[in-house]
């Protein structure tokens, strides 16, 4: 997979889900005191985001798309490919805090447990589709997308539309600042360290 395919297949969809989540901020303030807030939109987001996590994990681990896998199946392969996945920190811009979405990948992550509770018994677990679960699952999806993109090209994130919600403090998300200028009648990209400027 190349960067353009990644943007089309995974990153564009991730940004769509992130934007849907950000719109909920018009109704529920992004604050840890609201982590227990639940709604129909959070049910839809939690199920959609976690389904996308299943899709991207299947691809990252190289499983056939028709195979049904569990999070425990994925944990073995994803940790062998990305050993730091459980310790990766994600900063949440609007909450001014950080989480490790896969910290308990070998066990049960709260957001994944809540996703399964809602998926299999929504009547008794409707409130599990809450702000905290959606943020945790979306942070996990962001991290998976970043790891996948990094495996394609370590600098690629600098050249695509970046997340407004999350950052990884251990990675250089600033990178090269790409700009443009007119040279010989053509629009050309320039980089700060380019000798041909």
C-alpha positions as a printed Julia matrix, in Angstrom:
197×3 Matrix{Float64}:
   0.0     0.0     0.0
   1.29    3.48   -0.8
   0.48    6.79    0.9
  -2.25    7.79   -1.56
  -4.0     4.44   -1.13
  -3.67    4.73    2.65
  -5.21    8.21    2.61
  -8.09    7.02    0.46
  -8.8     3.74    2.24
  -8.04    4.51    5.89
  -7.02    8.06    6.77
  -9.89    9.85    5.01
 -12.38    7.62    6.84
 -10.59    8.18   10.15
 -10.85   11.97    9.66
 -14.55   11.58    8.85
 -15.1     9.73   12.14
 -13.04   12.27   14.06
 -15.13   15.1    12.59
 -18.35   13.33   13.58
 -17.0    13.08   17.11
 -15.9    16.73   17.23
 -19.43   17.82   16.31
 -20.69   16.18   19.52
 -18.69   18.84   21.38
 -21.51   21.27   20.52
 -23.72   19.29   22.93
 -21.35   17.67   25.43
 -18.31   19.58   26.66
 -15.08   17.68   26.18
 -14.17   17.35   29.82
 -13.3    14.37   32.0
 -16.28   15.19   34.24
 -18.5    14.23   31.28
 -16.82   10.88   30.6
 -19.95    9.0    31.71
 -22.25   10.87   29.28
 -23.91    8.45   26.85
 -26.08    8.97   23.78
 -27.32    7.44   20.54
 -24.52    9.19   18.65
 -21.95    7.69   21.0
 -23.47    4.25   20.37
 -23.13    4.8    16.61
 -19.59    6.18   16.92
 -18.38    3.45   19.28
 -19.68    0.69   17.03
 -18.37    2.32   13.86
 -14.93    3.18   15.26
 -14.43   -0.28   16.78
 -15.54   -1.96   13.56
 -12.93    0.12   11.75
 -10.34   -0.96   14.33
 -11.2    -4.56   13.43
 -10.78   -3.78    9.71
  -7.43   -2.01   10.03
  -6.04   -4.6    12.47
  -6.98   -7.39   10.08
  -5.09   -5.6     7.3
  -2.08   -4.7     9.46
  -1.78   -8.29   10.71
  -2.23   -9.76    7.23
  -5.31  -11.82    8.04
  -7.71  -12.77    5.24
 -10.68  -10.4     5.34
 -13.17  -13.26    5.7
 -11.53  -14.59    8.88
 -13.16  -13.69   12.18
 -10.54  -12.7    14.74
 -10.69  -11.52   18.33
  -8.74   -8.74   20.0
  -6.58  -11.42   21.62
  -5.64  -12.75   18.15
  -4.72   -9.26   17.04
  -2.76   -8.54   20.24
  -0.15  -11.2    19.51
   0.52  -10.04   15.95
   0.27   -6.3    16.47
   2.66   -6.43   19.45
   5.18   -8.42   17.42
   5.01   -5.86   14.59
   4.84   -2.78   16.83
   6.37   -3.71   20.21
   5.72   -0.25   21.7
   1.97   -0.25   20.96
   0.94   -0.76   24.6
   3.1     2.11   25.86
   2.3     4.62   23.08
   0.88    7.84   24.56
  -1.75    9.9    22.8
  -2.42   13.52   23.75
  -6.05   14.57   23.54
  -6.07   18.22   22.52
  -9.53   19.2    23.74
  -9.2    17.37   27.06
  -5.64   18.49   27.8
  -4.7    14.99   28.93
  -3.08   11.87   27.57
  -4.02    8.21   27.4
  -2.47    4.93   26.32
  -5.31    3.38   24.32
  -3.68   -0.06   24.05
  -2.16   -0.12   27.52
  -3.94   -3.35   28.42
  -4.0    -4.94   24.97
  -3.26   -8.39   26.38
  -6.09   -8.02   28.87
  -9.24   -6.03   28.36
  -9.21   -2.39   27.38
 -12.21   -0.56   28.85
 -13.31    0.93   25.53
 -13.16   -2.49   23.81
 -15.03   -4.18   26.67
 -17.71   -1.46   26.47
 -17.93   -1.84   22.7
 -18.62   -5.56   23.05
 -21.11   -4.96   25.85
 -23.07   -2.53   23.67
 -22.77   -4.73   20.58
 -24.02   -7.9    22.28
 -26.46   -6.51   24.9
 -27.34   -2.88   24.19
 -30.51   -2.98   26.31
 -28.51   -3.55   29.49
 -25.35   -1.7    28.45
 -26.54    1.38   26.58
 -24.67    3.64   29.02
 -21.37    1.91   28.15
 -21.43    3.88   24.89
 -20.17    6.96   26.65
 -17.76    9.8    25.99
 -14.84    7.97   27.61
 -15.33    4.84   25.49
 -15.62    6.83   22.28
 -12.5     8.88   23.05
 -10.53    5.74   23.96
 -11.58    3.88   20.83
 -10.97    6.88   18.56
  -7.5     7.35   20.12
  -6.81    3.67   19.43
  -7.91    4.05   15.81
  -5.75    7.17   15.46
  -2.74    5.28   16.81
  -3.3     2.3    14.51
  -3.55    4.62   11.52
  -0.34    6.4    12.54
   1.53    3.11   13.04
   0.31    1.82    9.69
   1.27    5.05    7.93
   4.66    5.05    9.66
   5.26    1.52    8.33
   4.63    2.85    4.8
   6.76    5.99    5.14
   8.13    7.39    8.38
   7.67   11.01    7.21
   4.3    10.66    5.49
   2.24   12.17    8.32
   3.87   15.53    7.66
   2.26   15.67    4.23
  -1.33   14.62    4.92
  -4.17   16.37    6.74
  -3.39   15.92   10.42
  -5.71   15.06   13.29
  -7.24   18.01   15.14
  -7.99   15.83   18.16
  -4.89   13.74   18.84
  -1.1    13.91   18.82
   1.57   11.43   19.79
   4.0    13.35   22.05
   6.81   10.89   21.35
   6.74   11.41   17.58
   7.77   14.45   15.6
   4.4    15.63   14.32
   5.72   19.0    13.2
   8.14   17.65   10.66
   8.94   19.52    7.5
   6.84   22.54    6.76
   5.87   22.21    3.14
   5.33   25.37    1.17
   5.02   26.44   -2.44
   6.52   29.08   -4.68
   6.43   29.94   -8.35
   9.62   28.98  -10.16
   9.99   29.33  -13.93
   6.24   29.85  -14.24
   5.37   26.64  -12.34
   4.13   26.04   -8.8
   6.79   23.95   -7.02
   7.05   22.67   -3.47
   9.79   24.0    -1.25
  11.24   22.69    2.0
  13.11   24.65    4.69
  16.33   22.7     4.08
  16.08   22.63    0.28
  19.22   24.12   -1.3
  17.36   24.93   -4.51
  15.15   27.63   -2.96
